[in-house]
Amino acid sequence: MLLSIQDARDVYLTLGEPKDWEILWVRLTEETGQAPPQSVRLGFEPSWYPKGYFSALCDCMCFPRWHGTDEAGTLFADYHARLNAHGLFESQNDAVDFIRFYVSLDWRETGDYSVVEVYSLSDAFYEHLIHPVRYSITGQSTELLAGSLPGMTWDIHLERVARDRKIVGIKVLRDITDMGLAEAKAVVEGLPKTVAVVYLGDVESLRQQLFEGGFVFHISAHV
């Protein structure tokens, strides 16, 4: 279990073939934390999380003969039919219902069960994991980071865009500039490139829009 983006990055970059591995973002269903942008919910998992990583689904449905108590493979047939393509429940209620049934069996694994919500992460997340977003306020006071002057011009160096965010990236580029569709598309397909932007909001809002567009970028005050 990794508790921070920095920890995830440190571990991910030590893997021999990082792209062969996937990082999943999870939270207890009673928690209110927001999943990373563009992540996709895969389903709900009965688990010992965060005290442990045991999966009751894996134990008795994905490998139903683990305990040798369901040789016919029919005991959990009703619940197995509710699993989605990711081997998870589509609803929290189904996961809770499964736990009630599972803990009623005298051979089940014991523990403090909980339900976690499982998310997959977008290509944009992995791009930013390997190449963190960078931006600076060159030649200007640091106060501008929190609230730039209306109409201030910024030089934005766009290094790359995540493969699955190109269409969104084009839309973002059109939103923050006066570019037409063809021009914005040409910029995105021809990265890296630097564009000058007259932005009416603050630089943090600009940074957030670029991040949502899947860009790896660098911002500096236009001289």
N, C-alpha and C positions, 0 to 999 in steps of 0.2 A: 504494500500500500504506500503510495506517494502522496504526501500532504501538501505539496506546493508545486507550482509551475517550474520553479528553479530545480527542485529535486527531480521532477519528471525529465527536464532537459538534461541534467547531469547523467541520469541513468540511460536515457535514450541514446545519447551520443557515445556511450561506451559500448553499445551493442555492435557486434560484428556486422550484421546486416539489419540496420534499424527498420527498413521498410518491410521486413518480414514479421515485425511485431506491431501490435496495436495497443494503444493506451485507452482504457475505458474510464469515463468519468462517472462516479456514482454518488448518490446521496441517500440517506435515510428518508423515507417518505414523509416523516414529520418535520424534516428540516426545510428551511426556506431558501437556501442558497441557490443562486442561478447558475445553470449550466453554461459553459463557454458559448460564444456566438457561433451560429451555424451548426451546432451539434444536433444530433438526431437521437431521439429516445428509442431505445431498442426494446424495452419492456421492464417487467418487475421480477425481482429475484428474491426468493426466501433464503435468508442467509444468517450467519452469526455476526455479520459486520456491525460495528467495527472491532469487536473483540476477537474475531477469527474470520477465516475465509472459506469455511466449509459451505458447500452448495448442496442443499437437500434435493434439488432437482437432479443434479448429477448423480447423487447417491442412489436414488430409488427409481428414477425414470429414464435418464439417459443410459445408465448402466444398472438396470433393475435387478440383476442377479447378484449384486455386490454382497448382500447379506444371505443370499440363498433362501429367502422367505417368499419369493413371488416367482416361482419357476414358470408359471403359465404366462407371466407378464401381463396380467389382467387387473391386478389390484388397483393400479393407478390409471386405468384406461380413460376414465372420465377426465382426469386432470391432464393426461398426456394430450388429449384431443384439444385442450385449451391453449397449448403452447404455440407460439408463433414460429416463424422461420428462424428466429435467433435462439430458440430453445428457452424462451422466457414467457411469462404471462403478459397478456395485453393489458390487464387491469389489476389494480392494487387489490381489489376485493377478491379476485381469483387467487392471488398469492396468499392472502390472509386465510381464505377458506382452505387452501392446500395445507398450510401450517397446522391448522386445527386438526385436520385429518391425520397428518403425518405424526404429530406428537401423541396421538391417541394409540398408536401402535406400540406394542411392548418391546420391539426390537429396534426402534428408531434411535438415531444419534441424539443425545441430550444436549441442551444448550439454551441460551437466551436468544430465541429467534427474533429476527426483525425482517422488514421488507425494504429492499433498496431499489431505487430507480436507476436504471443503467442507460448510459448514453455513449454513442460513438462520436468521435471527433472529426471535424472536417479537414480537408486538405490544407485549408488556410491555417488551422491550428498547428499542423506539423511544419508548415513553411515557417511560421513564426517561432516555433520551438527550436528549429535549427538556425534560423536567421532572425533574431529578435528585432522588433521594430525599433528604429533609431530615429531620433529627431533632435534638433538643437535650435537655439535662437541666436544665431550668429550676429555679433555686433550690437545686440540689443539688451536691455535690462531684463533680469530674470522675471520681473513682475508680468511681463508680456505672456509668459507661459500660461498664467491663469486667466488673463483677459487681454487679448490683443486689441489694438485700436481698430475701430470699424473702417473698412476699406483698405486695410493694410495689405501690401503685396508680399506673397511668399513664393520662394523658389522650392518646388517639390521635386526631388529626384526620385523617380519611381524605378526601383531596381528590378522587380519582378512581381507577378501576380499569381496567386494560387490557381492551379489548373481548373478547379471546380468553381472559381469565382469570377471568371473572365466577364461573363455577361453582367454580373453585379458591378464589377470594376468599371465597365464602360458606363453604366448608369451613374455611378458615383462621380466619375470624371465629368460627365455632362452636368451633373448637379452643382459641382463646385467651380465650373468654368462656363464659358459661353460656347463651347464646342458643340458642333452638330454630331449626329450619330456616326457618320463616316469618319470624321476627324478623330473622335474619341476611340473608335474601334482601331484606327491605324496606330494611335499612340499605344494602346494596350498590346497590340500584336507586335509592336516594334520596340518593346522595352529592352534595355534600360533607356530612359529618356527623362529630361528635366523640363518641367513646365512652370510658367509663372502664373500665379493665381491671385486675383484680388478677392479677398474673402471678407465678408461682412461680420462674421461671427468671431469667436475667440479661437485660438490655435488648438485648444484641447478638443473643441467640437470638430475642427478640421481633421485632427489626428484620428478621432473616433470614426469619422466617415471613411477615411482611407483604410483603416483597419477592417471595417465592415466590408469594404470592397475587396479584401484579400490581398492588399498590396504590401510588399516590403518596401519601405520608403525612408527618406531623410528630408526633413523640413528645415529650411533656414530663411531668415528674413532677407528679402530682396534688397540688394544694394543699388 
